[in-house]
Amino acid sequence: MNALLRLCLSVLAVTILVLAAGNATAARIIRLGIVTTPGSAQYICAEKFRDLVAERSQGSTQVKLFHSGSLGSETDILQQVQMNAVDMAIITLGPFDTFVPEVKVISFPFLFRDHEQADEILDGPLGREMLSKLERAGFKGLAFSENGFRNLTNDTRPVTTVDDVHGLKIRVMESAMHKELWKTLGANPTPMAWPIYTELQQGTIDGQENPLSVLWVYKLYEVQKHLTLTGHVYSAHIDIASLVWWKSLPSVDQELLATAMHDAAVYQRQWNRQNVVGFLNKLKAAGMEVVSNPDLSSFKAQAEELKHMDIFAEPNTRALLDKFLNATK
């Protein structure tokens, strides 16, 4: 199925479901799309947002969740938000860089020291500046929730130093930055939409990189033997609305939704961090062999080359990267 047909079918599905919901209730229905399943980091945020909106609007506004890839890939969802076919979405950072190139700055490897520093920067002026840049692509940026720090897995060999990455076929997000990063680290990066369990099971790819919660929720421990705690990229989610739809709302509704999304994002980040150790222990118990202390200096030395590559050469992107690098020293 080609991309245009898939997009059209997704838009039709949203319309049918919303009309059906509208016949059952007089409440305003907000359509919110995510690609992941119940129990995932995105779903936790979306579910909390749904509940907060219902509570704070006293039931006059309801959030309809479209999850588990029912609207296609994250790129498909972003296109539907642009078209105002979907009102809101919670999307992993990577796919945004096709729409707004500056976004890739947040994914610069080893940028954030820890969660606290990520919160300080993304909840502050630099984060607000980044969210404002989404408007030129038709998105209203509301908040940052998170996937967490990404770690490498593969089913070929233990990875303790960057040299061990050489030649591994690693699935990456549909993102120029992530593709260039793993190419620089010596892997064979393969952009691929989510989910990827079957591709890992069949050996189409050797490995992938994701936060620990993703490995557990999607049972990747069944098809990946080796886990290396690289923490190479802080993976944010951007919580957005269609800019056209957002501008059509009364200011009181904008305030309610913006506050609810911010609160949902904070709740989800706390949930994610409270469960990191538990996810790691479960993955170990499931049989994954974990390299807890890889030679990160070798990864950082290679990744540093990205600063001088074409993906950050565009003046606005370069200026923003410099701001983030200076802020996180």
C-alpha positions as protocol buffer text, in pm:
chain_id: "A"
residue {
  index: 1
  type: MET
  ca { x: 0 y: 0 z: 0 }
}
residue {
  index: 2
  type: ASN
  ca { x: 153 y: 333 z: -100 }
}
residue {
  index: 3
  type: ALA
  ca { x: 192 y: 616 z: 149 }
}
residue {
  index: 4
  type: LEU
  ca { x: -80 y: 838 z: -2 }
}
residue {
  index: 5
  type: LEU
  ca { x: -341 y: 559 z: 0 }
}
residue {
  index: 6
  type: ARG
  ca { x: -247 y: 465 z: 358 }
}
residue {
  index: 7
  type: LEU
  ca { x: -285 y: 827 z: 465 }
}
residue {
  index: 8
  type: CYS
  ca { x: -625 y: 863 z: 295 }
}
residue {
  index: 9
  type: LEU
  ca { x: -754 y: 543 z: 458 }
}
residue {
  index: 10
  type: SER
  ca { x: -631 y: 661 z: 798 }
}
residue {
  index: 11
  type: VAL
  ca { x: -812 y: 994 z: 758 }
}
residue {
  index: 12
  type: LEU
  ca { x: -1132 y: 809 z: 658 }
}
residue {
  index: 13
  type: ALA
  ca { x: -1105 y: 581 z: 961 }
}
residue {
  index: 14
  type: VAL
  ca { x: -1069 y: 879 z: 1196 }
}
residue {
  index: 15
  type: THR
  ca { x: -1371 y: 1049 z: 1043 }
}
residue {
  index: 16
  type: ILE
  ca { x: -1593 y: 741 z: 1076 }
}
residue {
  index: 17
  type: LEU
  ca { x: -1494 y: 679 z: 1437 }
}
residue {
  index: 18
  type: VAL
  ca { x: -1542 y: 1041 z: 1539 }
}
residue {
  index: 19
  type: LEU
  ca { x: -1885 y: 1058 z: 1373 }
}
residue {
  index: 20
  type: ALA
  ca { x: -1985 y: 740 z: 1556 }
}
residue {
  index: 21
  type: ALA
  ca { x: -1866 y: 887 z: 1886 }
}
residue {
  index: 22
  type: GLY
  ca { x: -2046 y: 1212 z: 1813 }
}
residue {
  index: 23
  type: ASN
  ca { x: -2374 y: 1030 z: 1772 }
}
residue {
  index: 24
  type: ALA
  ca { x: -2336 y: 878 z: 2117 }
}
residue {
  index: 25
  type: THR
  ca { x: -2262 y: 1197 z: 2310 }
}
residue {
  index: 26
  type: ALA
  ca { x: -2298 y: 1571 z: 2283 }
}
residue {
  index: 27
  type: ALA
  ca { x: -1950 y: 1626 z: 2427 }
}
residue {
  index: 28
  type: ARG
  ca { x: -1679 y: 1777 z: 2210 }
}
residue {
  index: 29
  type: ILE
  ca { x: -1451 y: 1501 z: 2084 }
}
residue {
  index: 30
  type: ILE
  ca { x: -1075 y: 1560 z: 2053 }
}
residue {
  index: 31
  type: ARG
  ca { x: -893 y: 1315 z: 1827 }
}
residue {
  index: 32
  type: LEU
  ca { x: -546 y: 1227 z: 1964 }
}
residue {
  index: 33
  type: GLY
  ca { x: -311 y: 992 z: 1781 }
}
residue {
  index: 34
  type: ILE
  ca { x: -17 y: 782 z: 1901 }
}
residue {
  index: 35
  type: VAL
  ca { x: 162 y: 493 z: 1732 }
}
residue {
  index: 36
  type: THR
  ca { x: 223 y: 282 z: 2042 }
}
residue {
  index: 37
  type: THR
  ca { x: 14 y: 38 z: 2246 }
}
residue {
  index: 38
  type: PRO
  ca { x: -151 y: 58 z: 2590 }
}
residue {
  index: 39
  type: GLY
  ca { x: 114 y: 46 z: 2863 }
}
residue {
  index: 40
  type: SER
  ca { x: 369 y: 238 z: 2655 }
}
residue {
  index: 41
  type: ALA
  ca { x: 515 y: 574 z: 2755 }
}
residue {
  index: 42
  type: GLN
  ca { x: 309 y: 761 z: 2495 }
}
residue {
  index: 43
  type: TYR
  ca { x: -9 y: 588 z: 2603 }
}
residue {
  index: 44
  type: ILE
  ca { x: 52 y: 671 z: 2970 }
}
residue {
  index: 45
  type: CYS
  ca { x: 72 y: 1041 z: 2878 }
}
residue {
  index: 46
  type: ALA
  ca { x: -227 y: 1027 z: 2642 }
}
residue {
  index: 47
  type: GLU
  ca { x: -440 y: 843 z: 2898 }
}
residue {
  index: 48
  type: LYS
  ca { x: -356 y: 1092 z: 3173 }
}
residue {
  index: 49
  type: PHE
  ca { x: -434 y: 1383 z: 2938 }
}
residue {
  index: 50
  type: ARG
  ca { x: -768 y: 1223 z: 2848 }
}
residue {
  index: 51
  type: ASP
  ca { x: -862 y: 1183 z: 3214 }
}
residue {
  index: 52
  type: LEU
  ca { x: -754 y: 1536 z: 3311 }
}
residue {
  index: 53
  type: VAL
  ca { x: -951 y: 1692 z: 3026 }
}
residue {
  index: 54
  type: ALA
  ca { x: -1265 y: 1497 z: 3115 }
}
residue {
  index: 55
  type: GLU
  ca { x: -1231 y: 1598 z: 3481 }
}
residue {
  index: 56
  type: ARG
  ca { x: -1147 y: 1964 z: 3428 }
}
residue {
  index: 57
  type: SER
  ca { x: -1407 y: 2021 z: 3157 }
}
residue {
  index: 58
  type: GLN
  ca { x: -1667 y: 1841 z: 3372 }
}
residue {
  index: 59
  type: GLY
  ca { x: -1727 y: 1601 z: 3087 }
}
residue {
  index: 60
  type: SER
  ca { x: -1797 y: 1862 z: 2820 }
}
residue {
  index: 61
  type: THR
  ca { x: -1480 y: 1763 z: 2632 }
}
residue {
  index: 62
  type: GLN
  ca { x: -1374 y: 1405 z: 2568 }
}
residue {
  index: 63
  type: VAL
  ca { x: -1045 y: 1278 z: 2422 }
}
residue {
  index: 64
  type: LYS
  ca { x: -1064 y: 987 z: 2179 }
}
residue {
  index: 65
  type: LEU
  ca { x: -734 y: 793 z: 2168 }
}
residue {
  index: 66
  type: PHE
  ca { x: -622 y: 639 z: 1838 }
}
residue {
  index: 67
  type: HIS
  ca { x: -335 y: 406 z: 1934 }
}
residue {
  index: 68
  type: SER
  ca { x: -141 y: 96 z: 1828 }
}
residue {
  index: 69
  type: GLY
  ca { x: -65 y: 224 z: 1480 }
}
residue {
  index: 70
  type: SER
  ca { x: -434 y: 255 z: 1387 }
}
residue {
  index: 71
  type: LEU
  ca { x: -351 y: 582 z: 1206 }
}
residue {
  index: 72
  type: GLY
  ca { x: -30 y: 454 z: 1048 }
}
residue {
  index: 73
  type: SER
  ca { x: 328 y: 550 z: 1133 }
}
residue {
  index: 74
  type: GLU
  ca { x: 431 y: 855 z: 1332 }
}
residue {
  index: 75
  type: THR
  ca { x: 507 y: 1034 z: 1005 }
}
residue {
  index: 76
  type: ASP
  ca { x: 154 y: 949 z: 888 }
}
residue {
  index: 77
  type: ILE
  ca { x: 9 y: 1090 z: 1210 }
}
residue {
  index: 78
  type: LEU
  ca { x: 207 y: 1412 z: 1173 }
}
residue {
  index: 79
  type: GLN
  ca { x: 74 y: 1454 z: 820 }
}
residue {
  index: 80
  type: GLN
  ca { x: -282 y: 1403 z: 947 }
}
residue {
  index: 81
  type: VAL
  ca { x: -228 y: 1667 z: 1215 }
}
residue {
  index: 82
  type: GLN
  ca { x: -106 y: 1905 z: 944 }
}
residue {
  index: 83
  type: MET
  ca { x: -423 y: 1831 z: 745 }
}
residue {
  index: 84
  type: ASN
  ca { x: -637 y: 1890 z: 1056 }
}
residue {
  index: 85
  type: ALA
  ca { x: -770 y: 1534 z: 1022 }
}
residue {
  index: 86
  type: VAL
  ca { x: -632 y: 1459 z: 1370 }
}
residue {
  index: 87
  type: ASP
  ca { x: -647 y: 1725 z: 1640 }
}
residue {
  index: 88
  type: MET
  ca { x: -359 y: 1624 z: 1866 }
}
residue {
  index: 89
  type: ALA
  ca { x: -72 y: 1376 z: 1886 }
}
residue {
  index: 90
  type: ILE
  ca { x: 215 y: 1258 z: 2104 }
}
residue {
  index: 91
  type: ILE
  ca { x: 508 y: 1183 z: 1877 }
}
residue {
  index: 92
  type: THR
  ca { x: 867 y: 1067 z: 1925 }
}
residue {
  index: 93
  type: LEU
  ca { x: 1116 y: 1342 z: 1846 }
}
residue {
  index: 94
  type: GLY
  ca { x: 1289 y: 1171 z: 1553 }
}
residue {
  index: 95
  type: PRO
  ca { x: 1019 y: 1194 z: 1283 }
}
residue {
  index: 96
  type: PHE
  ca { x: 977 y: 1568 z: 1343 }
}
residue {
  index: 97
  type: ASP
  ca { x: 1311 y: 1656 z: 1184 }
}
residue {
  index: 98
  type: THR
  ca { x: 1162 y: 1595 z: 837 }
}
residue {
  index: 99
  type: PHE
  ca { x: 909 y: 1872 z: 909 }
}
residue {
  index: 100
  type: VAL
  ca { x: 1116 y: 2108 z: 1126 }
}
residue {
  index: 101
  type: PRO
  ca { x: 1492 y: 2042 z: 1088 }
}
residue {
  index: 102
  type: GLU
  ca { x: 1589 y: 2229 z: 1406 }
}
residue {
  index: 103
  type: VAL
  ca { x: 1415 y: 1965 z: 1618 }
}
residue {
  index: 104
  type: LYS
  ca { x: 1705 y: 1725 z: 1564 }
}
residue {
  index: 105
  type: VAL
  ca { x: 1912 y: 1940 z: 1801 }
}
residue {
  index: 106
  type: ILE
  ca { x: 1738 y: 1784 z: 2103 }
}
residue {
  index: 107
  type: SER
  ca { x: 1851 y: 1439 z: 1985 }
}
residue {
  index: 108
  type: PHE
  ca { x: 2217 y: 1534 z: 1966 }
}
residue {
  index: 109
  type: PRO
  ca { x: 2403 y: 1240 z: 2125 }
}
residue {
  index: 110
  type: PHE
  ca { x: 2503 y: 1267 z: 2490 }
}
residue {
  index: 111
  type: LEU
  ca { x: 2354 y: 1618 z: 2506 }
}
residue {
  index: 112
  type: PHE
  ca { x: 2182 y: 1586 z: 2843 }
}
residue {
  index: 113
  type: ARG
  ca { x: 2367 y: 1469 z: 3152 }
}
residue {
  index: 114
  type: ASP
  ca { x: 2055 y: 1328 z: 3321 }
}
residue {
  index: 115
  type: HIS
  ca { x: 1677 y: 1361 z: 3344 }
}
residue {
  index: 116
  type: GLU
  ca { x: 1696 y: 1666 z: 3567 }
}
residue {
  index: 117
  type: GLN
  ca { x: 1904 y: 1858 z: 3314 }
}
residue {
  index: 118
  type: ALA
  ca { x: 1668 y: 1757 z: 3033 }
}
residue {
  index: 119
  type: ASP
  ca { x: 1373 y: 1893 z: 3235 }
}
residue {
  index: 120
  type: GLU
  ca { x: 1556 y: 2215 z: 3315 }
}
residue {
  index: 121
  type: ILE
  ca { x: 1632 y: 2285 z: 2949 }
}
residue {
  index: 122
  type: LEU
  ca { x: 1314 y: 2160 z: 2781 }
}
residue {
  index: 123
  type: ASP
  ca { x: 1078 y: 2317 z: 3037 }
}
residue {
  index: 124
  type: GLY
  ca { x: 1270 y: 2644 z: 3009 }
}
residue {
  index: 125
  type: PRO
  ca { x: 1324 y: 2913 z: 2744 }
}
residue {
  index: 126
  type: LEU
  ca { x: 1512 y: 2688 z: 2501 }
}
residue {
  index: 127
  type: GLY
  ca { x: 1236 y: 2430 z: 2509 }
}
residue {
  index: 128
  type: ARG
  ca { x: 972 y: 2697 z: 2450 }
}
residue {
  index: 129
  type: GLU
  ca { x: 1177 y: 2834 z: 2160 }
}
residue {
  index: 130
  type: MET
  ca { x: 1184 y: 2488 z: 2005 }
}
residue {
  index: 131
  type: LEU
  ca { x: 810 y: 2438 z: 2048 }
}
residue {
  index: 132
  type: SER
  ca { x: 742 y: 2773 z: 1880 }
}
residue {
  index: 133
  type: LYS
  ca { x: 938 y: 2664 z: 1572 }
}
residue {
  index: 134
  type: LEU
  ca { x: 685 y: 2388 z: 1509 }
}
residue {
  index: 135
  type: GLU
  ca { x: 422 y: 2642 z: 1408 }
}
residue {
  index: 136
  type: ARG
  ca { x: 568 y: 2701 z: 1065 }
}
residue {
  index: 137
  type: ALA
  ca { x: 496 y: 2333 z: 988 }
}
residue {
  index: 138
  type: GLY
  ca { x: 136 y: 2358 z: 1112 }
}
residue {
  index: 139
  type: PHE
  ca { x: 187 y: 2222 z: 1465 }
}
residue {
  index: 140
  type: LYS
  ca { x: 115 y: 2383 z: 1801 }
}
residue {
  index: 141
  type: GLY
  ca { x: 380 y: 2257 z: 2042 }
}
residue {
  index: 142
  type: LEU
  ca { x: 241 y: 2215 z: 2393 }
}
residue {
  index: 143
  type: ALA
  ca { x: 482 y: 2011 z: 2606 }
}
residue {
  index: 144
  type: PHE
  ca { x: 761 y: 1755 z: 2619 }
}
residue {
  index: 145
  type: SER
  ca { x: 691 y: 1412 z: 2759 }
}
residue {
  index: 146
  type: GLU
  ca { x: 950 y: 1140 z: 2715 }
}
residue {
  index: 147
  type: ASN
  ca { x: 1053 y: 801 z: 2594 }
}
residue {
  index: 148
  type: GLY
  ca { x: 1371 y: 825 z: 2801 }
}
residue {
  index: 149
  type: PHE
  ca { x: 1738 y: 758 z: 2735 }
}
residue {
  index: 150
  type: ARG
  ca { x: 1790 y: 520 z: 2443 }
}
residue {
  index: 151
  type: ASN
  ca { x: 2000 y: 204 z: 2471 }
}
residue {
  index: 152
  type: LEU
  ca { x: 2139 y: -36 z: 2211 }
}
residue {
  index: 153
  type: THR
  ca { x: 2026 y: -397 z: 2169 }
}
residue {
  index: 154
  type: ASN
  ca { x: 2129 y: -661 z: 1918 }
}
residue {
  index: 155
  type: ASP
  ca { x: 2116 y: -1037 z: 1871 }
}
residue {
  index: 156
  type: THR
  ca { x: 2470 y: -1081 z: 1736 }
}
residue {
  index: 157
  type: ARG
  ca { x: 2728 y: -1001 z: 2004 }
}
residue {
  index: 158
  type: PRO
  ca { x: 2790 y: -804 z: 2325 }
}
residue {
  index: 159
  type: VAL
  ca { x: 2874 y: -440 z: 2261 }
}
residue {
  index: 160
  type: THR
  ca { x: 3122 y: -292 z: 2510 }
}
residue {
  index: 161
  type: THR
  ca { x: 3296 y: -34 z: 2291 }
}
residue {
  index: 162
  type: VAL
  ca { x: 3207 y: 153 z: 1974 }
}
residue {
  index: 163
  type: ASP
  ca { x: 3423 y: -86 z: 1771 }
}
residue {
  index: 164
  type: ASP
  ca { x: 3175 y: -364 z: 1850 }
}
residue {
  index: 165
  type: VAL
  ca { x: 2904 y: -173 z: 1664 }
}
residue {
  index: 166
  type: HIS
  ca { x: 3085 y: -206 z: 1332 }
}
residue {
  index: 167
  type: GLY
  ca { x: 2871 y: -365 z: 1063 }
}
residue {
  index: 168
  type: LEU
  ca { x: 2560 y: -422 z: 1275 }
}
residue {
  index: 169
  type: LYS
  ca { x: 2238 y: -356 z: 1087 }
}
residue {
  index: 170
  type: ILE
  ca { x: 2053 y: -129 z: 1330 }
}
residue {
  index: 171
  type: ARG
  ca { x: 1696 y: -12 z: 1291 }
}
residue {
  index: 172
  type: VAL
  ca { x: 1667 y: 363 z: 1339 }
}
residue {
  index: 173
  type: MET
  ca { x: 1373 y: 601 z: 1335 }
}
residue {
  index: 174
  type: GLU
  ca { x: 1278 y: 782 z: 1017 }
}
residue {
  index: 175
  type: SER
  ca { x: 1517 y: 1062 z: 1111 }
}
residue {
  index: 176
  type: ALA
  ca { x: 1820 y: 1204 z: 931 }
}
residue {
  index: 177
  type: MET
  ca { x: 1997 y: 1266 z: 1262 }
}
residue {
  index: 178
  type: HIS
  ca { x: 1956 y: 911 z: 1391 }
}
residue {
  index: 179
  type: LYS
  ca { x: 2060 y: 763 z: 1058 }
}
residue {
  index: 180
  type: GLU
  ca { x: 2373 y: 978 z: 1048 }
}
residue {
  index: 181
  type: LEU
  ca { x: 2458 y: 899 z: 1412 }
}
residue {
  index: 182
  type: TRP
  ca { x: 2462 y: 523 z: 1365 }
}
residue {
  index: 183
  type: LYS
  ca { x: 2647 y: 553 z: 1037 }
}
residue {
  index: 184
  type: THR
  ca { x: 2911 y: 755 z: 1221 }
}
residue {
  index: 185
  type: LEU
  ca { x: 2930 y: 491 z: 1494 }
}
residue {
  index: 186
  type: GLY
  ca { x: 3007 y: 228 z: 1231 }
}
residue {
  index: 187
  type: ALA
  ca { x: 2669 y: 55 z: 1203 }
}
residue {
  index: 188
  type: ASN
  ca { x: 2454 y: -1 z: 898 }
}
residue {
  index: 189
  type: PRO
  ca { x: 2151 y: 213 z: 992 }
}
residue {
  index: 190
  type: THR
  ca { x: 1815 y: 109 z: 852 }
}
residue {
  index: 191
  type: PRO
  ca { x: 1526 y: 358 z: 887 }
}
residue {
  index: 192
  type: MET
  ca { x: 1209 y: 168 z: 964 }
}
residue {
  index: 193
  type: ALA
  ca { x: 865 y: 257 z: 1100 }
}
residue {
  index: 194
  type: TRP
  ca { x: 746 y: 111 z: 1429 }
}
residue {
  index: 195
  type: PRO
  ca { x: 682 y: -168 z: 1534 }
}
residue {
  index: 196
  type: ILE
  ca { x: 977 y: -390 z: 1437 }
}
residue {
  index: 197
  type: TYR
  ca { x: 936 y: -718 z: 1629 }
}
residue {
  index: 198
  type: THR
  ca { x: 890 y: -926 z: 1313 }
}
residue {
  index: 199
  type: GLU
  ca { x: 1193 y: -772 z: 1143 }
}
residue {
  index: 200
  type: LEU
  ca { x: 1408 y: -854 z: 1446 }
}
residue {
  index: 201
  type: GLN
  ca { x: 1264 y: -1204 z: 1471 }
}
residue {
  index: 202
  type: GLN
  ca { x: 1334 y: -1277 z: 1104 }
}
residue {
  index: 203
  type: GLY
  ca { x: 1686 y: -1130 z: 1116 }
}
residue {
  index: 204
  type: THR
  ca { x: 1609 y: -855 z: 867 }
}
residue {
  index: 205
  type: ILE
  ca { x: 1791 y: -629 z: 1112 }
}
residue {
  index: 206
  type: ASP
  ca { x: 2044 y: -719 z: 1382 }
}
residue {
  index: 207
  type: GLY
  ca { x: 1938 y: -472 z: 1644 }
}
residue {
  index: 208
  type: GLN
  ca { x: 1772 y: -148 z: 1743 }
}
residue {
  index: 209
  type: GLU
  ca { x: 1793 y: 125 z: 2008 }
}
residue {
  index: 210
  type: ASN
  ca { x: 1522 y: 233 z: 2246 }
}
residue {
  index: 211
  type: PRO
  ca { x: 1452 y: 312 z: 2611 }
}
residue {
  index: 212
  type: LEU
  ca { x: 1407 y: 22 z: 2852 }
}
residue {
  index: 213
  type: SER
  ca { x: 1028 y: 61 z: 2876 }
}
residue {
  index: 214
  type: VAL
  ca { x: 996 y: 0 z: 2502 }
}
residue {
  index: 215
  type: LEU
  ca { x: 1205 y: -317 z: 2521 }
}
residue {
  index: 216
  type: TRP
  ca { x: 975 y: -454 z: 2788 }
}
residue {
  index: 217
  type: VAL
  ca { x: 635 y: -343 z: 2657 }
}
residue {
  index: 218
  type: TYR
  ca { x: 710 y: -473 z: 2306 }
}
residue {
  index: 219
  type: LYS
  ca { x: 878 y: -794 z: 2432 }
}
residue {
  index: 220
  type: LEU
  ca { x: 1198 y: -729 z: 2240 }
}
residue {
  index: 221
  type: TYR
  ca { x: 1381 y: -946 z: 2494 }
}
residue {
  index: 222
  type: GLU
  ca { x: 1230 y: -1240 z: 2304 }
}
residue {
  index: 223
  type: VAL
  ca { x: 1426 y: -1153 z: 1989 }
}
residue {
  index: 224
  type: GLN
  ca { x: 1727 y: -962 z: 2125 }
}
residue {
  index: 225
  type: LYS
  ca { x: 1992 y: -1122 z: 2346 }
}
residue {
  index: 226
  type: HIS
  ca { x: 2232 y: -833 z: 2413 }
}
residue {
  index: 227
  type: LEU
  ca { x: 2153 y: -500 z: 2580 }
}
residue {
  index: 228
  type: THR
  ca { x: 2412 y: -225 z: 2620 }
}
residue {
  index: 229
  type: LEU
  ca { x: 2327 y: 69 z: 2846 }
}
residue {
  index: 230
  type: THR
  ca { x: 2458 y: 339 z: 2615 }
}
residue {
  index: 231
  type: GLY
  ca { x: 2207 y: 611 z: 2705 }
}
residue {
  index: 232
  type: HIS
  ca { x: 2328 y: 775 z: 2385 }
}
residue {
  index: 233
  type: VAL
  ca { x: 2026 y: 996 z: 2313 }
}
residue {
  index: 234
  type: TYR
  ca { x: 1758 y: 1146 z: 2536 }
}
residue {
  index: 235
  type: SER
  ca { x: 1439 y: 1062 z: 2349 }
}
residue {
  index: 236
  type: ALA
  ca { x: 1169 y: 1321 z: 2407 }
}
residue {
  index: 237
  type: HIS
  ca { x: 812 y: 1311 z: 2287 }
}
residue {
  index: 238
  type: ILE
  ca { x: 660 y: 1632 z: 2160 }
}
residue {
  index: 239
  type: ASP
  ca { x: 295 y: 1676 z: 2253 }
}
residue {
  index: 240
  type: ILE
  ca { x: 126 y: 1875 z: 1978 }
}
residue {
  index: 241
  type: ALA
  ca { x: -200 y: 2000 z: 1832 }
}
residue {
  index: 242
  type: SER
  ca { x: -303 y: 2098 z: 1482 }
}
residue {
  index: 243
  type: LEU
  ca { x: -228 y: 2469 z: 1460 }
}
residue {
  index: 244
  type: VAL
  ca { x: -540 y: 2534 z: 1247 }
}
residue {
  index: 245
  type: TRP
  ca { x: -759 y: 2353 z: 1497 }
}
residue {
  index: 246
  type: TRP
  ca { x: -587 y: 2517 z: 1795 }
}
residue {
  index: 247
  type: LYS
  ca { x: -646 y: 2867 z: 1660 }
}
residue {
  index: 248
  type: SER
  ca { x: -1017 y: 2788 z: 1622 }
}
residue {
  index: 249
  type: LEU
  ca { x: -1054 y: 2725 z: 1997 }
}
residue {
  index: 250
  type: PRO
  ca { x: -1163 y: 2986 z: 2252 }
}
residue {
  index: 251
  type: SER
  ca { x: -877 y: 3101 z: 2475 }
}
residue {
  index: 252
  type: VAL
  ca { x: -1035 y: 2938 z: 2781 }
}
residue {
  index: 253
  type: ASP
  ca { x: -1029 y: 2602 z: 2607 }
}
residue {
  index: 254
  type: GLN
  ca { x: -672 y: 2654 z: 2493 }
}
residue {
  index: 255
  type: GLU
  ca { x: -570 y: 2721 z: 2852 }
}
residue {
  index: 256
  type: LEU
  ca { x: -748 y: 2409 z: 2981 }
}
residue {
  index: 257
  type: LEU
  ca { x: -591 y: 2184 z: 2716 }
}
residue {
  index: 258
  type: ALA
  ca { x: -241 y: 2333 z: 2742 }
}
residue {
  index: 259
  type: THR
  ca { x: -239 y: 2297 z: 3121 }
}
residue {
  index: 260
  type: ALA
  ca { x: -376 y: 1944 z: 3105 }
}
residue {
  index: 261
  type: MET
  ca { x: -110 y: 1839 z: 2853 }
}
residue {
  index: 262
  type: HIS
  ca { x: 168 y: 1995 z: 3059 }
}
residue {
  index: 263
  type: ASP
  ca { x: 46 y: 1815 z: 3371 }
}
residue {
  index: 264
  type: ALA
  ca { x: 9 y: 1487 z: 3182 }
}
residue {
  index: 265
  type: ALA
  ca { x: 364 y: 1520 z: 3048 }
}
residue {
  index: 266
  type: VAL
  ca { x: 506 y: 1580 z: 3397 }
}
residue {
  index: 267
  type: TYR
  ca { x: 309 y: 1283 z: 3530 }
}
residue {
  index: 268
  type: GLN
  ca { x: 433 y: 1058 z: 3249 }
}
residue {
  index: 269
  type: ARG
  ca { x: 797 y: 1159 z: 3293 }
}
residue {
  index: 270
  type: GLN
  ca { x: 777 y: 1076 z: 3663 }
}
residue {
  index: 271
  type: TRP
  ca { x: 612 y: 741 z: 3584 }
}
residue {
  index: 272
  type: ASN
  ca { x: 883 y: 660 z: 3332 }
}
residue {
  index: 273
  type: ARG
  ca { x: 1168 y: 732 z: 3570 }
}
residue {
  index: 274
  type: GLN
  ca { x: 1014 y: 551 z: 3865 }
}
residue {
  index: 275
  type: ASN
  ca { x: 994 y: 235 z: 3654 }
}
residue {
  index: 276
  type: VAL
  ca { x: 1340 y: 236 z: 3488 }
}
residue {
  index: 277
  type: VAL
  ca { x: 1505 y: 6 z: 3744 }
}
residue {
  index: 278
  type: GLY
  ca { x: 1206 y: -226 z: 3738 }
}
residue {
  index: 279
  type: PHE
  ca { x: 1216 y: -254 z: 3360 }
}
residue {
  index: 280
  type: LEU
  ca { x: 1589 y: -331 z: 3367 }
}
residue {
  index: 281
  type: ASN
  ca { x: 1542 y: -603 z: 3627 }
}
residue {
  index: 282
  type: LYS
  ca { x: 1259 y: -759 z: 3425 }
}
residue {
  index: 283
  type: LEU
  ca { x: 1473 y: -760 z: 3110 }
}
residue {
  index: 284
  type: LYS
  ca { x: 1757 y: -932 z: 3297 }
}
residue {
  index: 285
  type: ALA
  ca { x: 1517 y: -1188 z: 3442 }
}
residue {
  index: 286
  type: ALA
  ca { x: 1385 y: -1252 z: 3090 }
}
residue {
  index: 287
  type: GLY
  ca { x: 1736 y: -1354 z: 2983 }
}
residue {
  index: 288
  type: MET
  ca { x: 1890 y: -1045 z: 2828 }
}
residue {
  index: 289
  type: GLU
  ca { x: 2266 y: -1016 z: 2879 }
}
residue {
  index: 290
  type: VAL
  ca { x: 2337 y: -661 z: 2991 }
}
residue {
  index: 291
  type: VAL
  ca { x: 2655 y: -458 z: 2947 }
}
residue {
  index: 292
  type: SER
  ca { x: 2602 y: -205 z: 3225 }
}
residue {
  index: 293
  type: ASN
  ca { x: 2926 y: -8 z: 3189 }
}
residue {
  index: 294
  type: PRO
  ca { x: 3027 y: 18 z: 2823 }
}
residue {
  index: 295
  type: ASP
  ca { x: 3316 y: 238 z: 2713 }
}
residue {
  index: 296
  type: LEU
  ca { x: 3103 y: 548 z: 2659 }
}
residue {
  index: 297
  type: SER
  ca { x: 3409 y: 762 z: 2589 }
}
residue {
  index: 298
  type: SER
  ca { x: 3459 y: 572 z: 2263 }
}
residue {
  index: 299
  type: PHE
  ca { x: 3097 y: 636 z: 2163 }
}
residue {
  index: 300
  type: LYS
  ca { x: 3118 y: 1005 z: 2257 }
}
residue {
  index: 301
  type: ALA
  ca { x: 3440 y: 1058 z: 2061 }
}
residue {
  index: 302
  type: GLN
  ca { x: 3281 y: 920 z: 1744 }
}
residue {
  index: 303
  type: ALA
  ca { x: 2950 y: 1098 z: 1795 }
}
residue {
  index: 304
  type: GLU
  ca { x: 3124 y: 1433 z: 1839 }
}
residue {
  index: 305
  type: GLU
  ca { x: 3185 y: 1433 z: 1463 }
}
residue {
  index: 306
  type: LEU
  ca { x: 2817 y: 1503 z: 1403 }
}
residue {
  index: 307
  type: LYS
  ca { x: 2864 y: 1867 z: 1504 }
}
residue {
  index: 308
  type: HIS
  ca { x: 3060 y: 1928 z: 1187 }
}
residue {
  index: 309
  type: MET
  ca { x: 2833 y: 1743 z: 945 }
}
residue {
  index: 310
  type: ASP
  ca { x: 2584 y: 1879 z: 693 }
}
residue {
  index: 311
  type: ILE
  ca { x: 2278 y: 1785 z: 900 }
}
residue {
  index: 312
  type: PHE
  ca { x: 2365 y: 2070 z: 1138 }
}
residue {
  index: 313
  type: ALA
  ca { x: 2504 y: 2309 z: 876 }
}
residue {
  index: 314
  type: GLU
  ca { x: 2183 y: 2506 z: 815 }
}
residue {
  index: 315
  type: PRO
  ca { x: 2236 y: 2841 z: 999 }
}
residue {
  index: 316
  type: ASN
  ca { x: 1923 y: 2833 z: 1219 }
}
residue {
  index: 317
  type: THR
  ca { x: 1983 y: 2471 z: 1317 }
}
residue {
  index: 318
  type: ARG
  ca { x: 2349 y: 2538 z: 1388 }
}
residue {
  index: 319
  type: ALA
  ca { x: 2269 y: 2840 z: 1604 }
}
residue {
  index: 320
  type: LEU
  ca { x: 2017 y: 2642 z: 1806 }
}
residue {
  index: 321
  type: LEU
  ca { x: 2259 y: 2351 z: 1849 }
}
residue {
  index: 322
  type: ASP
  ca { x: 2519 y: 2592 z: 1986 }
}
residue {
  index: 323
  type: LYS
  ca { x: 2263 y: 2729 z: 2234 }
}
residue {
  index: 324
  type: PHE
  ca { x: 2179 y: 2379 z: 2358 }
}
residue {
  index: 325
  type: LEU
  ca { x: 2543 y: 2273 z: 2378 }
}
residue {
  index: 326
  type: ASN
  ca { x: 2633 y: 2584 z: 2578 }
}
residue {
  index: 327
  type: ALA
  ca { x: 2335 y: 2539 z: 2810 }
}
residue {
  index: 328
  type: THR
  ca { x: 2423 y: 2178 z: 2888 }
}
residue {
  index: 329
  type: LYS
  ca { x: 2799 y: 2215 z: 2947 }
}
